[in-house]
Amino acid sequence: MRHFLFAATALAVVLSGCVASGPTPSASVTSPMVPSGSTTPSASTESASAESDFSFTLADMPTIDGSTANIPLISLAIQRLTGVSETDADNAVNTNGTPAAWRNLVAGAVDLLVVYEADEAVKAEVESSGVKLEAHPIGRDALVFFTNSSNPVESLTTKQYRDIYTGKISNWQQVGGANAKIVGYQRAEESGSQALLRKYVVGQAKLTKAPTDRITAEMGEIIDGVASYANTGNALGYSVYYYLANMYAVDGIKMLGVGGVQPTKETIADGSYPYANDFFAVVRADEPAGSPARRVLEWLTSEAGARTVADAGYVPLRA
């Protein structure tokens, strides 16, 4: 399966989308706005009962939308809040991706998001809508670049990644690799991965034009595309760490470092990996106290929620 999400704190604030070199401090969102085969981590009944009193049924759970990379977390949260099986929880998950999720919450079509940060265009839409949102950080992921395992390059600098995607560098030999053209894959604008690429690497610079078949709508497609170049080793792509490491791992792919720092759960947690970024649980600011969405939000931001984030394989914000 595949799914999506994003959040901050109870005070409503507009998120900043400027280029940065490290993890973004927790921020709250104010406005209407603002981040093959996948598997959901299993949760035993014993484990689930330790985290919840099963105070919900599937019928009275709030409608949750979010990011593809957050699908396993949404499923595990449903298991622990309702006591249903992993299969039933998986079947109950229905997400639409990062940009659509933000828009759906603003429109009132869903009650709660578990989502990655939105791109600047979607943030502007949220702000102009007049709908106030509360975004609460509940975990951390990271933008990662990846190439073929046969490629000798292990790490690049932010400037090198920027120069590749803006067309100033076009051959791997320019960055210590073989004499081969860099085949750069891209995500669609407004995707969660693209928002992080712009935030941490390229800003609003114009990206080098890529062939249509190298601009992928789905997260799995960019990984498959890069993997298909395994015999030549000259493709480059980007995604988020959790999706690449846990949901869509494929042979022939390796993650690249940034300035010599490799992306791992440990470097994302301690902030030494520079492209780490929070993901969020989000509700509308006018969501009534005691509503199902409020109760799930409170649970996600509690110690039980933090344990669930960790048990699903993400980097939690609490130890």
C-alpha positions as CSV (number, residue, x, y, z in Angstrom):
1,M,0.0,0.0,0.0
2,R,0.9,3.7,-0.2
3,H,-0.2,6.8,1.8
4,F,0.5,10.5,3.0
5,L,0.7,13.4,6.0
6,F,1.9,16.9,8.1
7,A,1.7,19.1,11.4
8,A,2.9,21.7,14.2
9,T,1.5,23.1,17.5
10,A,-1.8,24.4,18.8
11,L,-1.2,28.0,18.0
12,A,-2.1,28.8,14.4
13,V,0.8,30.0,12.3
14,V,1.8,30.1,8.7
15,L,4.6,27.7,7.8
16,S,7.7,28.9,6.3
17,G,9.0,27.3,3.1
18,C,12.5,28.9,2.7
19,V,15.6,27.0,1.8
20,A,17.3,25.6,4.9
21,S,20.3,23.5,5.7
22,G,19.0,21.5,8.7
23,P,15.8,20.3,10.4
24,T,13.0,22.8,10.6
25,P,12.0,23.8,14.1
26,S,8.5,22.7,15.0
27,A,6.1,25.3,13.7
28,S,2.4,25.5,13.9
29,V,0.2,26.2,10.9
30,T,-2.2,28.9,11.0
31,S,-4.0,29.2,7.9
32,P,-5.9,27.1,5.7
33,M,-3.1,25.4,4.3
34,V,0.4,24.8,5.0
35,P,4.5,17.8,3.5
36,S,5.5,-2.2,-6.4
37,G,4.9,-3.1,-2.9
38,S,4.6,-1.4,0.4
39,T,4.0,-3.1,3.7
40,T,2.5,-2.0,6.9
41,P,4.4,-2.9,10.1
42,S,2.4,-5.5,12.0
43,A,1.1,-4.8,15.5
44,S,0.1,-7.7,17.7
45,T,-3.1,-7.5,19.8
46,E,-0.9,-7.6,22.9
47,S,1.2,-4.7,21.7
48,A,-1.9,-2.8,20.7
49,S,-3.6,-3.2,24.0
50,A,-0.6,-1.8,25.7
51,E,-1.0,1.4,23.8
52,S,-4.8,1.9,23.9
53,D,-8.1,1.0,25.5
54,F,-9.7,0.6,22.1
55,S,-11.9,3.6,22.7
56,F,-12.8,3.8,19.1
57,T,-14.5,1.6,16.5
58,L,-13.9,1.8,12.8
59,A,-17.3,3.4,12.4
60,D,-16.6,6.3,14.8
61,M,-12.9,7.0,13.8
62,P,-12.4,10.4,12.2
63,T,-11.8,10.5,8.4
64,I,-8.0,10.6,8.0
65,D,-6.1,11.7,4.9
66,G,-2.4,12.2,4.4
67,S,0.8,11.4,2.6
68,T,1.8,8.1,1.0
69,A,4.8,7.7,3.2
70,N,2.5,7.9,6.3
71,I,0.2,5.1,5.4
72,P,1.9,2.6,7.7
73,L,1.6,5.0,10.6
74,I,-2.1,5.6,9.9
75,S,-2.8,1.9,9.8
76,L,-0.9,1.2,13.0
77,A,-2.7,4.0,14.8
78,I,-6.1,2.6,13.6
79,Q,-5.1,-0.8,14.9
80,R,-4.1,0.6,18.3
81,L,-7.1,2.8,18.7
82,T,-9.8,0.3,17.6
83,G,-8.3,-3.1,18.2
84,V,-9.0,-4.3,14.6
85,S,-6.6,-6.5,12.7
86,E,-3.8,-5.2,10.5
87,T,-5.7,-6.3,7.4
88,D,-8.8,-4.4,8.5
89,A,-6.8,-1.3,9.4
90,D,-5.0,-1.4,6.1
91,N,-8.3,-1.6,4.3
92,A,-9.6,1.4,6.3
93,V,-6.8,3.6,5.1
94,N,-7.7,5.9,2.3
95,T,-5.2,8.7,1.6
96,N,-4.9,11.0,-1.4
97,G,-1.3,12.3,-1.2
98,T,0.3,15.4,0.3
99,P,-1.2,18.3,-1.7
100,A,-4.7,16.7,-2.0
101,A,-4.8,16.0,1.7
102,W,-4.1,19.6,2.7
103,R,-6.8,20.7,0.2
104,N,-9.3,18.2,1.5
105,L,-8.9,19.3,5.1
106,V,-9.4,23.0,4.1
107,A,-12.5,21.9,2.2
108,G,-13.9,20.0,5.2
109,A,-13.9,16.8,3.3
110,V,-11.7,15.0,5.9
111,D,-11.3,15.5,9.7
112,L,-7.6,14.9,10.3
113,L,-4.3,14.7,8.4
114,V,-1.1,12.7,9.0
115,V,1.0,14.4,6.4
116,Y,4.2,15.8,5.2
117,E,4.9,19.5,4.6
118,A,3.1,21.1,1.7
119,D,4.8,23.0,-1.1
120,E,4.6,26.8,-1.3
121,A,1.8,26.9,-3.8
122,V,-0.5,24.7,-1.6
123,K,0.5,26.7,1.5
124,A,-0.5,29.9,-0.3
125,E,-3.9,28.3,-1.2
126,V,-4.4,27.4,2.5
127,E,-3.6,30.9,3.6
128,S,-5.8,32.6,1.1
129,S,-8.7,30.3,1.9
130,G,-9.1,31.8,5.4
131,V,-9.4,28.4,7.1
132,K,-7.1,28.1,10.1
133,L,-5.3,24.9,10.7
134,E,-3.4,23.4,13.6
135,A,-0.3,21.4,12.6
136,H,1.5,19.4,15.3
137,P,4.8,17.7,14.6
138,I,4.7,14.0,15.5
139,G,7.7,12.5,13.7
140,R,10.7,13.2,11.5
141,D,11.7,12.0,8.1
142,A,14.1,13.4,5.5
143,L,14.7,14.2,1.8
144,V,17.1,11.6,0.4
145,F,18.8,11.3,-3.0
146,F,19.5,7.9,-4.5
147,T,21.3,6.4,-7.5
148,N,22.2,3.0,-8.8
149,S,24.2,0.7,-6.6
150,S,26.8,0.4,-9.4
151,N,27.5,4.2,-9.3
152,P,30.8,4.9,-7.4
153,V,29.6,8.2,-6.0
154,E,28.7,8.0,-2.3
155,S,27.9,11.6,-1.3
156,L,27.4,15.0,-2.8
157,T,27.1,18.5,-1.4
158,T,24.0,20.6,-1.5
159,K,25.5,22.8,-4.1
160,Q,26.3,19.8,-6.3
161,Y,22.7,18.5,-6.0
162,R,21.4,22.1,-6.8
163,D,23.7,22.4,-9.8
164,I,22.6,19.0,-11.1
165,Y,18.9,19.8,-10.9
166,T,19.4,23.4,-12.3
167,G,21.5,22.1,-15.2
168,K,24.9,23.4,-14.3
169,I,26.3,19.9,-13.8
170,S,25.3,17.2,-16.3
171,N,28.0,14.5,-16.1
172,W,28.9,12.3,-13.2
173,Q,32.6,12.9,-13.9
174,Q,32.1,16.5,-12.7
175,V,31.3,15.2,-9.2
176,G,33.8,12.3,-9.0
177,G,32.0,9.6,-10.9
178,A,32.3,8.0,-14.2
179,N,32.2,9.8,-17.5
180,A,28.4,9.4,-18.0
181,K,25.5,11.7,-18.4
182,I,23.4,12.2,-15.3
183,V,19.9,11.0,-15.9
184,G,17.9,13.1,-13.4
185,Y,14.5,12.0,-12.4
186,Q,12.1,14.5,-10.8
187,R,8.8,14.5,-8.9
188,A,5.8,16.5,-9.9
189,E,5.4,20.0,-8.5
190,E,3.3,20.1,-5.3
191,S,4.4,16.6,-4.3
192,G,5.8,16.2,-0.7
193,S,9.2,15.2,-2.1
194,Q,9.3,18.2,-4.4
195,A,8.4,20.5,-1.6
196,L,11.4,19.2,0.4
197,L,13.7,19.5,-2.7
198,R,12.8,23.1,-3.1
199,K,13.0,23.8,0.7
200,Y,16.5,22.3,1.2
201,V,18.2,22.3,-2.2
202,V,16.9,24.4,-5.1
203,G,14.6,27.0,-3.6
204,Q,12.5,28.6,-6.4
205,A,15.2,28.2,-9.0
206,K,14.1,26.9,-12.4
207,L,14.8,23.2,-12.7
208,T,16.4,21.8,-15.8
209,K,13.8,20.5,-18.1
210,A,13.3,16.7,-17.8
211,P,11.6,14.4,-20.3
212,T,8.0,13.7,-19.4
213,D,8.8,10.1,-18.6
214,R,11.3,11.2,-16.0
215,I,8.8,13.4,-14.0
216,T,6.9,10.9,-11.9
217,A,3.5,11.3,-10.2
218,E,3.9,8.4,-7.8
219,M,6.7,7.9,-5.3
220,G,7.3,4.3,-6.4
221,E,7.7,5.3,-10.0
222,I,10.8,7.5,-9.4
223,I,12.5,4.6,-7.6
224,D,11.6,2.1,-10.3
225,G,12.9,4.6,-13.0
226,V,16.2,5.0,-11.3
227,A,16.5,1.2,-10.6
228,S,16.0,0.5,-14.3
229,Y,19.4,2.2,-15.0
230,A,21.2,-0.4,-12.8
231,N,23.5,-1.5,-15.6
232,T,24.8,1.9,-16.3
233,G,24.7,3.6,-12.9
234,N,23.9,7.1,-14.2
235,A,20.4,7.8,-12.9
236,L,19.6,10.1,-9.9
237,G,16.4,10.6,-8.0
238,Y,15.0,11.7,-4.7
239,S,12.3,10.6,-2.2
240,V,11.8,10.5,1.5
241,Y,13.9,8.2,3.7
242,Y,11.0,6.2,5.2
243,Y,9.4,5.4,1.9
244,L,12.7,4.3,0.3
245,A,14.0,2.4,3.3
246,N,10.8,0.7,4.5
247,M,7.9,0.9,2.0
248,Y,9.5,0.5,-1.5
249,A,13.0,-1.0,-1.1
250,V,14.2,-2.3,-4.5
251,D,17.4,-4.0,-5.6
252,G,20.0,-1.9,-7.4
253,I,19.4,1.3,-5.5
254,K,21.6,3.1,-2.9
255,M,21.0,6.3,-0.9
256,L,23.6,9.1,-1.3
257,G,24.9,11.2,1.5
258,V,25.0,15.0,1.9
259,G,28.5,16.4,2.6
260,G,29.7,13.0,3.7
261,V,26.7,12.4,6.1
262,Q,24.7,9.4,5.2
263,P,20.9,9.3,5.8
264,T,20.1,6.9,8.6
265,K,17.5,6.9,11.4
266,E,20.3,8.0,13.8
267,T,21.5,10.9,11.7
268,I,17.9,12.0,11.0
269,A,17.1,11.9,14.7
270,D,20.2,13.8,15.9
271,G,20.0,16.4,13.1
272,S,23.4,15.7,11.6
273,Y,21.8,14.8,8.3
274,P,20.9,18.2,6.9
275,Y,17.6,17.4,5.1
276,A,15.6,16.1,8.0
277,N,12.1,17.5,8.3
278,D,9.1,17.0,10.6
279,F,5.8,15.5,9.5
280,F,2.5,16.4,11.2
281,A,-0.9,15.6,12.6
282,V,-3.3,18.4,11.4
283,V,-6.8,19.5,12.3
284,R,-8.9,22.6,11.5
285,A,-8.5,25.1,14.3
286,D,-12.3,25.2,14.8
287,E,-12.4,21.4,15.4
288,P,-14.6,21.0,18.5
289,A,-13.1,19.9,21.8
290,G,-13.9,16.2,22.4
291,S,-14.6,15.4,18.8
292,P,-13.1,12.2,17.3
293,A,-10.5,14.2,15.4
294,R,-9.4,16.1,18.6
295,R,-9.2,12.9,20.6
296,V,-7.1,11.1,17.9
297,L,-4.9,14.3,17.7
298,E,-4.4,14.2,21.4
299,W,-3.5,10.5,21.3
300,L,-1.0,11.1,18.4
301,T,0.8,13.8,20.4
302,S,0.9,11.7,23.6
303,E,3.5,9.2,24.7
304,A,1.4,6.4,23.3
305,G,1.3,8.2,19.9
306,A,5.1,8.7,20.0
307,R,5.6,5.0,20.7
308,T,3.4,4.2,17.8
309,V,5.4,6.5,15.5
310,A,8.6,4.6,16.6
311,D,7.0,1.2,16.4
312,A,5.9,1.9,12.8
313,G,9.6,2.5,12.0
314,Y,9.7,6.3,11.8
315,V,12.0,8.7,13.8
316,P,9.9,9.9,16.7
317,L,10.2,13.4,18.2
318,R,10.2,12.0,21.7
319,A,12.7,9.5,23.0
